[in-house]
């Protein structure tokens, strides 16, 4: 679990730890995957969650909801999704609902991350 260089992001993460340890662990596990796949990623707080970008282009974000964490992909409509895990029917965005740390592997979050940029 890497500490954010962005103070607002780190504050968001610290606050999550104080209210929900399970979501904190799940969110940080997904952040670790993001940084594993994109070493030059930049993160910032926007729309109430953590948005990720590479080369100043947003590709996805993590948003904490009441019953899950949503990993939203800016160009999700272009992604290959053989198991139909992605949700949403907007013009571009699609999202994964992650309800537990096991869902990160069960819903193959890394497969979608590799397609995001």
KAQUIQUI-V632096 format. One line per field, one symbol per residue. ss: DSSP state (h for helix, s for strand, l for the rest). phi: phi as a letter, one per 40 degrees, with the letter a starting at -180 (. if undefined). Layout:
# KAQUIQUI-V632096
ss->???
phi->???
This chain:
# KAQUIQUI-V632096
ss->llllllhhhhhhhhhhhhhlhhhhhhhhhhhhhhhhhllllsssssllssssssllssssssssllllsssssllhhhllllllllsllllllsssssllhhhhhhllhhhhhhhhl
phi->.cccccccccccccccdcbacccdccccccddcdcccbcccbbacafgacbbabfgbcbiabbcbdbabccbbdbcccccbcbfccbhbccbcbabcbcacccdccbfdcdcdcccb
